[in-house]
Amino acid sequence: MKLYLPDVTLVMIDGTCPELAALSLRDSMAQVDCAAALACSPQDLGVPGTQWIHVPSWNDRLSASAFIWYELPHLVRTGWMLLTSWDAWVIDRTLWSEEFLRYDYVGAPWWYEDGLNVGHGLLRSRRLLQFLTDNKETFPLAHPEDTLLSRGYRPALEQHGFRWAPEPLAARFMFECTRPSPHSRHFMFHDSFNFPLVLSGERLAERVRLMRENPYLRRGNKIAELDGGRRPLILPRLAATA
């Protein structure tokens, strides 16, 4: 049985990897049933149950971030949005907690020890993004937006009442560059170097083949990271009780 999330909109953000994005979206939708599912891509991804939102083939990450900050608040009607991409999707619906919805920003714990350690937020409240839209001069967008938002603007945004998930709860939500243990479980994940940790057999082989065939990915370092066996850092402190 799929997890029903009535106040969450599933959002696929893709401008470069449509085949991989479609697979990612199907994987998330096999786990969760959200109030709506938006496929934001230059082409229709052809995934049943989604609404296609036509976007440009973004030539830089800042343009994609501008869409998230300034366009999504007008497209999403629920209180929260769950952002996904070709290399980020839901992997274990049983790890969902209603506690996630107490926060405006839930992402992956990083490696910092200064209290500003939850970044790459894939669950965001609509009110947070609407606030950024309404206060562009005070909180201007720059790249990388997750670092800017989580480590640059977070203290000021918390003064306005916005809340970041504590690290242990964020670790339950997702992993990216760190994990509490080699066998920890998570609701979702991000980054293609983690593919071997969440995929196997033909499903992994298909993702790798599509990565190698994609012109955009061949120009970057994603394939080299995957071939080089990059893995998340193990930080046991993330497993501590919040």
N, C-alpha and C positions, 0 to 999 in steps of 0.2 A: 504494500500500500504506500502510495506517495504521501509526502508531507504537504499539508495544505497550509499556505501562508497567505491569509486573506488581506493583509495590509502591507504586502511586499510586492513590488514589480520586478520581475527578472529582466535585466537589460544586458544584451550582448553588444559590446562596443568593438567594431571591426572595420578597418579601412584597408587591410593589406592581405588577409589570409582567409578568404571566404570558405574554402573547403574545410580547413581546420576549425574555423568558427562554427560552421554548421555541425560538425561532430561534437564540439564542446557544448553547444546549445542543446543538442539532443541528450547528451549525458546529464546535464543539469535538469532538464525537463523529465527525465526518467526518474529523478529523485524527488523533485519538488513540483507542486502545483501552486503557482502564484496567482495573484489577482489578475495579472496581465504579463505578457512576455513580449518585449520589444527587441527586434533584430535591427540594430542600427548599423547599416552597411551600404557600400556603394551598389550592391546588387542583392536581389532577393535571395536569401539563403535557403529558401524552400523547405523550411521546417514547419510542419503543421502546428497550428495553435499559436503562432507568433504573428505580430503585426510588424510589417516591414517599414522602417523609417529610413528613407534614402538620405545618405550622407556622402560627402566627397571622399575621394581616395586621399586621405590626409597625407601630406608630404613630411610632416613633422609631428612630434608628440604633443607639442604645445597646442596645436589645432584640435587634436582629439580631446585634450584636457579642457579646452575652452567649451567644447560641446558638452562635456560632462557638467561643468560648473554653470554654464549659462543657458543651455538649451534643455537639458533634462528636467529642470524644475517645471518647465511648461508642458512637458510631455507625460510626466508621471503624476498619477492621481492618488496614489497610496502614500502612506506615511513614510515608507522606506523603499529604497531601491537596492537590489542585489546586483552588483556589477560583475559581469563576466567577460572573458575575452577568449581568443583561440587557445591560450595556455592557462586558463583559470576556469574551474567549474566545480560544481558540488560533487563530492565523492562519497559522503556518508550522511544521509538524512537523519540517522539516529543520534547524531551529535548535535542536532539543533537544540537550542534552549531559548525559551521565551525571554530569558534575561538579556539576550542580545538586543532586544527591542527597547531596553531601558536606555540605550546609548545612541548617540548621533553618528558615531564613527567606530566601526569594528573592522579591524584588519589584522595583519600578520605582525606578531612580535619580531622586532629586529634584534640588534646585538648591543644596543646602547644601555648604559646603566645610570642615566640621568633623569629618569622619569618620563622621558619623551620617546618611548620605545615602541609604540604601536603605530605602524604605518601601512601603506598600501591598502587603504580602507575599501573593501568591496561591499560592505553593508553601510549605507549612509542614509541619514534621514533627509527627507525632502526639505525640511525646514532649514537644515544646515546649508544646503546648496542654494535655497532661495535667499538666505541671508547673504551669502557670497555674491549672488547676482545683484542684490539690492545695495551692496556696499563695495563696489568694484574699486573705488578710489582708495578706500582704507585697506582693503585686502586684494591688491592686484595679483593677477595670475602670473606665474613664472614656472619654468621647468627646472627640476621635476616637481610636479604638483603635489605628489604625496609627501615628499620631504618638506616642501614649503608649508603644507597644511598641518602636518603632524609635528614638525619640529620648529617651524618658524612661527606660524600663526596660532598654534594650539593654546598657549597661555592666554593670549588675548581673547580667543574664541571661548575659552572656558569662563572668562570673566563675563561673557554675554550669556552664560548658562548652557553652553553646549558641552556634551560629555563624551569622552573617549573611554572605550572599554578597558578595564584593567588587564594587565598582561596575561595572567592565567586564563581568564575568560577568552581573551583574544586568541590564545594558543589553542583552545578548544575549537574556536571558530575556523581558523585556517593556519596553514604554515606556508612559508616561502623560503627565507634564507636560514631559519633556525627551527629547531624542534625541541621539545622537552626530553625526548628519548628517541632512539632509533625505531621504536615500535609504537610511538604515540599515534592516536587516532584524531581525526579532524573532520569538521563539516565540509571544508573545501580547501583548495590549495591554489598557489600561483607559481608560474614559471616553468618553462619547458625542460629545464635541467632536472626537474622533479618527475618527469614523465615515467622513468623506470620505477619510481616508488608508488605510482598509482595505476600503471598500465602494465600489461604483460602480453606475450604471445602476439597474435595477429593484430590486436588493437594497438599495441605499442609499435609494431612494424609499420602499420598504416600511417600513424602520426609521423614517424621518422621519415617515411617516404615522401609524404606531403611537404614536410619541412624542407627536404632536399630539393624538391621540385619548385618551391616558391622563390621567385626572383628577389623579393624583399628580404626574406630570411637568409638567402645565400650571401647577401651583402653585409650582414651583421655578424654577431658573435654567438648566436643562439645554437647553431649546429656545432660549433667548436666546443661550447660549454657542455653540450650533450655528449659529444664524442669523448671529451676529456673526463667525463665521470664526475662533474661537480655535484656536491651534495650539501644539504643544509648543515650548519653548525649545530651541535647538540648542546643545549643550555638547560640543564636540569632545573635551574631556578624558575623557569617558566611554568613548571608543574606545581609550584607552591600554591597554597590556598589563597585566593584573592581576599 
